[in-house]
Amino acid sequence: MRSPVRLATVRNPVRVARPEQPVSGRWARIPVEPAGGAQLGISFRPLQAEALGLDPRAALEELLRYPFPVIRLAAYWDRIEPAPGTFDPSWLDWQVDAAERAGKQIIICVGAVKAFGYPEFFVPAHHLPAPLPEGRLVTPDSHRPLLDAGTGFITRIISRYAARGQVIAWQVEHEATDPLGMEHSWRLSAGFAAAEVAAARAADPSRPVLLNGFLCATAPVAAAQWWRTRDQGDSLVVASRLADIVGIDYYPRHALLARGSRTLYLDGTASPVPSRRYRKLAERALAGGKQVMISEIQAEPWEAVTVPPSPPGRGMYSCLPEHLIGNYNRCVRWSRRTPPGASAYLFWGAEYWLLRASQGDSTYLHAFGRILDEAS
């Protein structure tokens, strides 16, 4: 196998590589760091399961057989309220029911504007008479009807599931005040997010509120994130102020551009950028009596397409099976330096692991199984 082209020093994150790579047995040899009492878990994305050609119900049932304690689910506003005056939570009910039967603890992302899983934006069309303005903040003053409808939806979701004993936290928005990827430049204001958090706490004062944010893994991404959010800070800054649990999303390797047989990547696995930011965030959060959670650990490819490719007999450069363990290990090492450390580590990409297994490659599932077996 030809090594990726490195355009500068080892600390330069730019890589040019063939996206398809051989799948090796390295995942079976990498030591697994102990979780130190933190809980392990996954996020489940039924829409991603559908996009991968899987049956969402069967996929969830298969994943729930694994002995992890925590699962994160999402209330997609446009699925639950597809038309004015309707409220049909059956799409979420079956997921919560299945997780409860399996004895899992559940975090529910209540949105409302954004929730995890592509396209991350789930506002029903009847609540959005015009597109959100690009390059602008969405504030309580500029979009009061949207905020009122969103807080109403949050309240209704929490009221429906508050009696479920397995629910342990509510997540408000998804990377609340960051831009929506590179496709859009509008952002929710900190005040908009604060109003949603207040609504969640009013609906259920007994459970903590989670806000998550994207932890930049390379200097170029960190610079771009700072510039785009310089007026109010990024989602991690806002989470540190508003949340009871600060969730950190970590994706060290991702594609930027594909041309022919090569892809341009940013690779932050050797970068000091995320560890330094993590330490500052964790120290501030813990000093304020908050929890820190690794809410997303990259465990599926992030290539230059929306749905991660799964070539038969090959893996993708942005996340091979051994990276699932390596990314987890890195987060644990950061956490260990800021006692008491993260309360949980949640993996992102479980639906992809099932797709790979259906194609005859169970190495991603086996790598996850090793962590469950050896981290405790």
NUFIZA-286775 format. One line per 3 residues: number of its first residue (from 1); their letters; for each residue x, y, z of C-alpha. Coordinates in nm, 3 decimals. Example, Ala and Ser with C-alpha at 12.3 -4.5 7.8 and 13.67 -1.06 7.14 Angstrom:
<pts>
1	AS	1.230/-0.450/0.780 ~ 1.367/-0.106/0.714
</pts>
This chain:
<pts>
1	MRS	0.000/0.000/0.000 ~ 0.135/0.341/-0.094 ~ 0.152/0.583/0.198
4	PVR	-0.055/0.902/0.191 ~ 0.127/1.201/0.046 ~ 0.229/1.440/0.324
7	LAT	0.248/1.794/0.198 ~ 0.456/1.936/0.482 ~ 0.573/1.835/0.830
10	VRN	0.424/1.558/1.042 ~ 0.216/1.821/1.225 ~ 0.069/1.949/0.902
13	PVR	-0.276/1.788/0.886 ~ -0.306/1.786/0.506 ~ -0.298/1.441/0.348
16	VAR	-0.360/1.316/-0.004 ~ -0.453/0.949/-0.015 ~ -0.644/0.685/-0.203
19	PEQ	-0.979/0.677/-0.022 ~ -1.012/0.298/-0.044 ~ -0.764/0.115/0.178
22	PVS	-0.699/-0.249/0.268 ~ -0.869/-0.371/0.586 ~ -0.607/-0.516/0.818
25	GRW	-0.607/-0.689/1.155 ~ -0.460/-0.390/1.340 ~ -0.788/-0.335/1.525
28	ARI	-0.727/-0.664/1.711 ~ -0.379/-0.564/1.833 ~ -0.423/-0.208/1.954
31	PVE	-0.446/-0.193/2.336 ~ -0.777/-0.058/2.470 ~ -0.761/0.215/2.734
34	PAG	-0.973/0.156/3.047 ~ -1.279/0.379/3.062 ~ -1.218/0.463/3.426
37	GAQ	-1.578/0.422/3.536 ~ -1.725/0.623/3.246 ~ -2.017/0.476/3.057
40	LGI	-1.999/0.364/2.696 ~ -2.267/0.395/2.434 ~ -2.380/0.489/2.085
43	SFR	-2.605/0.727/1.900 ~ -2.874/0.576/1.679 ~ -2.981/0.744/1.353
46	PLQ	-3.279/0.574/1.188 ~ -3.252/0.801/0.883 ~ -2.889/0.699/0.836
49	AEA	-2.988/0.334/0.862 ~ -3.240/0.393/0.583 ~ -2.981/0.574/0.372
52	LGL	-2.750/0.273/0.406 ~ -3.024/0.037/0.291 ~ -3.092/-0.108/0.636
55	DPR	-3.422/-0.159/0.813 ~ -3.409/0.088/1.106 ~ -3.606/-0.130/1.348
58	AAL	-3.398/-0.439/1.279 ~ -3.079/-0.233/1.298 ~ -3.168/-0.092/1.639
61	EEL	-3.264/-0.432/1.777 ~ -2.933/-0.577/1.659 ~ -2.730/-0.295/1.813
64	LRY	-2.916/-0.316/2.143 ~ -2.788/-0.670/2.193 ~ -2.443/-0.529/2.267
67	PFP	-2.374/-0.464/2.638 ~ -2.331/-0.086/2.633 ~ -2.534/0.111/2.890
70	VIR	-2.620/0.440/2.712 ~ -2.795/0.522/2.384 ~ -2.874/0.863/2.237
73	LAA	-3.193/0.907/2.034 ~ -3.337/1.209/1.854 ~ -3.681/1.366/1.818
76	YWD	-3.699/1.486/1.457 ~ -3.946/1.774/1.457 ~ -4.060/1.742/1.095
79	RIE	-4.120/1.368/1.137 ~ -4.329/1.413/1.450 ~ -4.515/1.723/1.332
82	PAP	-4.545/1.676/0.954 ~ -4.844/1.911/0.924 ~ -5.000/2.189/1.130
85	GTF	-5.191/2.058/1.430 ~ -5.042/1.708/1.415 ~ -4.826/1.538/1.676
88	DPS	-4.725/1.181/1.596 ~ -4.434/1.063/1.813 ~ -4.463/0.700/1.703
91	WLD	-4.135/0.737/1.509 ~ -3.957/0.799/1.840 ~ -4.182/0.580/2.056
94	WQV	-4.061/0.255/1.904 ~ -3.699/0.354/1.956 ~ -3.752/0.448/2.321
97	DAA	-3.956/0.132/2.379 ~ -3.681/-0.088/2.230 ~ -3.408/0.082/2.432
100	ERA	-3.612/0.043/2.751 ~ -3.669/-0.328/2.687 ~ -3.294/-0.367/2.645
103	GKQ	-3.230/-0.191/2.978 ~ -3.042/0.102/2.825 ~ -3.016/0.449/2.971
106	III	-3.146/0.700/2.718 ~ -3.048/1.053/2.620 ~ -3.312/1.218/2.401
109	CVG	-3.217/1.505/2.172 ~ -3.529/1.724/2.169 ~ -3.407/1.965/1.900
112	AVK	-3.589/2.163/1.807 ~ -3.427/2.331/1.505 ~ -3.133/2.093/1.479
115	AFG	-3.080/1.733/1.584 ~ -2.801/1.485/1.519 ~ -2.798/1.293/1.193
118	YPE	-2.795/1.429/0.838 ~ -2.930/1.678/0.735 ~ -2.929/1.795/1.100
121	FFV	-3.209/2.044/1.027 ~ -3.563/1.926/1.097 ~ -3.793/2.229/1.110
124	PAH	-4.135/2.151/0.957 ~ -4.204/2.357/0.645 ~ -4.516/2.513/0.801
127	HLP	-4.298/2.674/1.070 ~ -4.057/2.824/0.818 ~ -4.232/3.050/0.566
130	APL	-3.893/3.169/0.436 ~ -3.544/3.015/0.449 ~ -3.330/3.118/0.744
133	PEG	-3.113/3.414/0.638 ~ -2.761/3.314/0.541 ~ -2.481/3.492/0.723
136	RLV	-2.713/3.601/1.003 ~ -2.791/3.505/1.359 ~ -3.132/3.354/1.426
139	TPD	-3.239/3.534/1.742 ~ -3.549/3.544/1.963 ~ -3.631/3.887/1.820
142	SHR	-3.578/3.798/1.454 ~ -3.760/3.463/1.467 ~ -4.002/3.472/1.760
145	PLL	-4.264/3.244/1.595 ~ -3.997/2.981/1.526 ~ -3.868/3.000/1.883
148	DAG	-4.218/2.977/2.029 ~ -4.301/2.676/1.812 ~ -3.965/2.515/1.892
151	TGF	-3.996/2.556/2.268 ~ -4.350/2.424/2.243 ~ -4.222/2.115/2.065
154	ITR	-3.943/2.069/2.322 ~ -4.194/2.094/2.606 ~ -4.428/1.845/2.444
157	IIS	-4.151/1.589/2.379 ~ -4.018/1.614/2.732 ~ -4.367/1.587/2.878
160	RYA	-4.426/1.270/2.679 ~ -4.111/1.090/2.794 ~ -4.043/1.242/3.138
163	ARG	-4.212/0.949/3.309 ~ -3.975/0.702/3.142 ~ -3.731/0.602/3.411
166	QVI	-3.457/0.506/3.164 ~ -3.427/0.862/3.031 ~ -3.126/1.024/3.197
169	AWQ	-3.083/1.357/3.012 ~ -3.227/1.588/2.747 ~ -3.008/1.720/2.469
172	VEH	-3.113/2.063/2.339 ~ -3.027/2.132/1.974 ~ -2.724/1.977/1.805
175	EAT	-2.403/2.182/1.803 ~ -2.650/2.456/1.882 ~ -2.477/2.777/1.775
178	DPL	-2.241/2.647/1.508 ~ -2.312/2.692/1.136 ~ -2.493/2.400/0.975
181	GME	-2.189/2.244/0.809 ~ -2.056/2.421/0.502 ~ -2.395/2.428/0.331
184	HSW	-2.535/2.713/0.539 ~ -2.396/3.015/0.723 ~ -2.695/3.104/0.944
187	RLS	-2.653/3.029/1.313 ~ -2.876/3.013/1.616 ~ -2.791/3.284/1.864
190	AGF	-2.688/3.203/2.219 ~ -3.010/3.372/2.332 ~ -3.219/3.142/2.113
193	AAA	-3.045/2.837/2.260 ~ -3.080/2.977/2.614 ~ -3.457/3.009/2.569
196	EVA	-3.476/2.646/2.454 ~ -3.268/2.531/2.752 ~ -3.499/2.725/2.986
199	AAR	-3.799/2.553/2.829 ~ -3.641/2.211/2.877 ~ -3.563/2.281/3.241
202	AAD	-3.914/2.413/3.303 ~ -4.062/2.096/3.151 ~ -3.840/1.870/3.363
205	PSR	-3.632/2.028/3.641 ~ -3.510/1.687/3.758 ~ -3.288/1.587/3.465
208	PVL	-2.973/1.751/3.328 ~ -2.956/1.933/2.995 ~ -2.684/1.838/2.748
211	LNG	-2.548/2.080/2.488 ~ -2.281/1.951/2.251 ~ -2.025/2.108/2.022
214	FLC	-1.768/2.021/1.758 ~ -1.411/1.990/1.885 ~ -1.186/2.107/1.603
217	ATA	-0.905/1.858/1.546 ~ -0.677/2.067/1.324 ~ -0.552/2.426/1.319
220	PVA	-0.719/2.514/0.983 ~ -1.060/2.394/1.104 ~ -1.014/2.569/1.440
223	AAQ	-0.928/2.896/1.265 ~ -1.231/2.871/1.038 ~ -1.457/2.785/1.331
226	WWR	-1.329/3.078/1.534 ~ -1.385/3.319/1.245 ~ -1.738/3.199/1.173
229	TRD	-1.843/3.214/1.541 ~ -1.631/3.501/1.669 ~ -1.930/3.715/1.772
232	QGD	-2.069/3.479/2.039 ~ -1.833/3.184/2.055 ~ -1.889/2.837/1.915
235	SLV	-2.123/2.571/2.051 ~ -1.872/2.450/2.307 ~ -1.835/2.799/2.452
238	VAS	-2.213/2.834/2.473 ~ -2.248/2.484/2.620 ~ -1.998/2.572/2.891
241	RLA	-2.227/2.858/2.996 ~ -2.571/2.705/2.955 ~ -2.556/2.327/2.992
244	DIV	-2.540/2.084/3.281 ~ -2.349/1.842/3.058 ~ -2.097/1.966/2.802
247	GID	-2.088/1.722/2.511 ~ -1.777/1.711/2.292 ~ -1.786/1.576/1.935
250	YYP	-1.452/1.450/1.805 ~ -1.379/1.375/1.438 ~ -1.003/1.371/1.377
253	RHA	-0.993/1.268/1.009 ~ -1.219/1.384/0.728 ~ -1.218/1.442/0.356
256	LLA	-1.221/1.784/0.196 ~ -1.217/1.715/-0.177 ~ -1.211/1.411/-0.405
259	RGS	-1.046/1.422/-0.748 ~ -1.004/1.111/-0.953 ~ -0.833/0.835/-0.756
262	RTL	-0.714/1.064/-0.476 ~ -0.883/1.252/-0.192 ~ -0.759/1.549/0.006
265	YLD	-0.798/1.497/0.382 ~ -0.739/1.682/0.705 ~ -0.592/1.444/0.961
268	GTA	-0.578/1.565/1.320 ~ -0.481/1.240/1.488 ~ -0.133/1.377/1.568
271	SPV	-0.244/1.735/1.629 ~ -0.213/1.899/1.973 ~ -0.507/2.130/1.891
274	PSR	-0.796/1.915/2.025 ~ -0.620/1.802/2.343 ~ -0.542/2.161/2.442
277	RYR	-0.898/2.277/2.378 ~ -1.042/1.974/2.557 ~ -0.838/2.048/2.867
280	KLA	-0.952/2.409/2.884 ~ -1.315/2.314/2.828 ~ -1.306/2.032/3.081
283	ERA	-1.135/2.236/3.351 ~ -1.389/2.516/3.312 ~ -1.688/2.282/3.304
286	LAG	-1.578/2.071/3.599 ~ -1.492/2.378/3.805 ~ -1.848/2.497/3.745
289	GKQ	-1.998/2.170/3.868 ~ -2.086/2.046/3.521 ~ -2.026/1.708/3.362
292	VMI	-1.820/1.648/3.050 ~ -1.920/1.383/2.799 ~ -1.764/1.274/2.473
295	SEI	-2.095/1.280/2.291 ~ -1.959/1.169/1.953 ~ -1.642/0.974/1.875
298	QAE	-1.579/0.927/1.505 ~ -1.629/0.559/1.428 ~ -1.741/0.572/1.064
301	PWE	-1.583/0.728/0.753 ~ -1.623/1.096/0.677 ~ -1.556/1.113/0.306
304	AVT	-1.640/1.373/0.041 ~ -1.997/1.240/0.006 ~ -2.297/1.245/0.238
307	VPP	-2.340/0.869/0.281 ~ -2.012/0.698/0.377 ~ -1.895/0.455/0.107
310	SPP	-1.853/0.087/0.186 ~ -1.652/-0.079/-0.092 ~ -1.653/-0.460/-0.064
313	GRG	-1.331/-0.590/0.086 ~ -1.188/-0.240/0.141 ~ -1.211/0.029/0.407
316	MYS	-1.214/0.407/0.382 ~ -0.910/0.613/0.475 ~ -1.102/0.852/0.702
319	CLP	-1.202/0.577/0.946 ~ -1.075/0.221/0.938 ~ -1.168/-0.027/1.214
322	EHL	-0.850/0.042/1.411 ~ -0.937/0.412/1.418 ~ -1.250/0.333/1.620
325	IGN	-1.023/0.216/1.902 ~ -0.756/0.480/1.842 ~ -1.003/0.768/1.854
328	YNR	-1.157/0.632/2.174 ~ -0.813/0.585/2.333 ~ -0.718/0.943/2.255
331	CVR	-1.031/1.078/2.424 ~ -0.970/0.865/2.733 ~ -0.613/0.995/2.765
334	WSR	-0.735/1.355/2.750 ~ -1.004/1.281/3.005 ~ -0.759/1.121/3.245
337	RTP	-0.565/1.449/3.271 ~ -0.870/1.638/3.402 ~ -1.016/1.435/3.691
340	PGA	-1.282/1.311/3.742 ~ -1.286/1.287/3.366 ~ -1.561/1.232/3.113
343	SAY	-1.882/1.073/3.232 ~ -1.945/0.884/2.906 ~ -1.800/0.801/2.565
346	LFW	-2.056/0.766/2.285 ~ -1.957/0.626/1.945 ~ -2.083/0.764/1.613
349	GAE	-2.139/0.530/1.321 ~ -2.306/0.216/1.455 ~ -2.538/0.190/1.154
352	YWL	-2.233/0.179/0.928 ~ -2.089/-0.110/1.127 ~ -2.403/-0.310/1.053
355	LRA	-2.377/-0.232/0.682 ~ -2.019/-0.355/0.682 ~ -2.122/-0.673/0.862
358	SQG	-2.396/-0.735/0.607 ~ -2.124/-0.720/0.341 ~ -1.910/-0.975/0.522
361	DST	-1.682/-0.740/0.718 ~ -1.755/-0.746/1.094 ~ -1.429/-0.578/1.195
364	YLH	-1.596/-0.253/1.304 ~ -1.838/-0.444/1.526 ~ -1.553/-0.657/1.660
367	AFG	-1.348/-0.344/1.738 ~ -1.645/-0.200/1.930 ~ -1.689/-0.532/2.106
370	RIL	-1.325/-0.524/2.216 ~ -1.380/-0.184/2.376 ~ -1.688/-0.307/2.559
373	DEA	-1.502/-0.616/2.680 ~ -1.171/-0.457/2.775 ~ -1.246/-0.097/2.878
376	S	-1.429/-0.182/3.200
</pts>
